[in-house]
Amino acid sequence: MSISFQNVTFSYDSAISSLLEDITVHLAEGWTGIVGPNGAGKTTFLQLAAGHLQVQQGTIKRSGHIVFCPQRTDDVPAQLSLLISTVEAEACVLRGKLRIGDDWVSRWPTLSHGERKRAQIAVALWQQPDVLLLDEPTNHIDITARELLIEALTSFRGIGLLVSHDRDLLDLLCQQCIFLDPPQAIIQPGNYTKAAADVKREESSLQDRRHSLQQNLERLKDESKRRCAKASRANKKKSKRHLARGDSDGRAKIDLARVSGQDGHAGRLAKQLKGRIKHVQEQISDIKIKKRYATHFWIDGSVSPRRILFTIPADIIALDESRKLHIPEISMLRDDRIAITGANGMGKTTFIRHILNHIDIPNEHLVYLPQEIDMMKTRKIMADVNHLSHEQLGKIMTVVSALGSRPERLLHNLDISPGELRKVLLALGIIRQPHLIVMDEPTNHLDLPAIECLENALKDCPCGLLLISHDLHFLQQVTSKRWHLGQHETNVIISIDNRKTTD
């Protein structure tokens, strides 16, 4: 079993530049992390490795049974029904480890995305691949499911490629990382923390080297100016134009200086410096340092004139044939920052939708980021974005840049990644000056720098926040209250906790 990239170059037809260029890498047994900002080509790298995309130049050599587990959870995995129905030991173990329900195929539309993700990975592992390609496997899943997933993945013995924004998972599994920064790929040994630190040190060393060369270049240019001025003065001395017609002695001295070359020394030194300057300029141009965009912005949200954003009466909602969601009377103040927590399948998204259906905040002051958006809707959103006014488009692209994506790539591609789409949707919401921002799993699909930037931005946002997330660190940074959904026999009960979100 093996995966080997040899001088691989790839670009999409609609792209203005190559996504990958002259990439050579051999992937050995064990886990390799594929990391980089949204839109850097992480999913593309996996699809190339799987053979789902064809390269423009170079070759990819593959051997062994390859299984690709995609990021999206829209479709039922092809072999899920077989996994559920078979009585073979390996299938039973996987169903037990990842808690796969017997009715999940028929209930797929009602499953949470976390449950769907567990089903995807169970089917992938059941196929016993030699090469396993995972795209954001911890998206959507709760803490308990994450522990189950880690247990299953650590027992995998083969070649594993892991795209993830989950730093802890990358550190736990990976023995090397590939950092994608179009069109380059930098390979570093070690887990994410070690590899990222090594990359940062190398970039810092290059920056120091470039700074030193630029200082040397400035010194050489100053010296060149001085020598050119000296050579110019010497040339003036060699000129006979300023001599009187009868000054034979003066003319003789100038002729002697020309023959001896004494007064041409400064000119020769000036020419030598030009050569040294050119050499240093070439050295500087050979140092490739990627431009890093600022990852800080403030959400300019307006504050609602109403002290209470909404009040919703108590209600009971059917989650499925056997369970009901009991909602108490709830209210939200204009500056509340509320986390909605609970295990997969508890009905958090159903609860959010119930709230959205019962509040009277005008649409122009309400921002809702759903957990998932299918590709058809993604294309529609991006087509609409491309028809915005120049001023609106500029504001949106400013936020997208601040979150670490290149705007020019987004404007030429309707099939953007889920992470890039989240950035665009957030930017669209910001320009509307919202009174309330509602987000369902906002950190899913985002790269690590974008998550940190989002945390900083939401800390300073003056409007109300209502967030579903399994990312406890994120919630601790940006929320102050919690509404928790917990199972009690056949019912799901919502408990209201106005203390700081800590666990």
Secondary structure, 3 states (H helix, E strand, C coil): CEEEEEEEEECCCCCCCCCEEEEEEEECCEEEEEECCCCCCHHHHHHHHHCCCCCCEEEEEEECCEEEECCCCCCCCCCHHHHHHCCCHHHHHHHHHCCCCCCCCCCHHHCCHHHHHHHHHHHHHHCCCCEEEEECCCCCCCHHHHHHHHHHHHCCCCEEEEECCCHHHHHHHEEEEEEEECCEEEEEECCHHHHHHHHHHHHHHHHHHHHHHHHHHHHHHHHHHHHHHHHHHHHHHHCCCCCCCCCHHHHHHHHHHHHHCHHHHHHHHHHHHHHHHHHHHHHHHHCCCCCCCCCCCCCCCCCCCCCEEEEECCEEEECCCCCEEEECCEEEECCCEEEEEECCCCCHHHHHHHHHHHCCCCHHHEEEECCCCCHHHHHHHHHHHCCCCHHHHHHHHHHHHHCCCCHHHHHCCCCCCHHHHHHHHHHHHHCCCCCEEEEECCCCCCCHHHHHHHHHHHHCCCCEEEEECCCHHHHHHHCCEEEEEEEECCEEEEEEECCCCCC
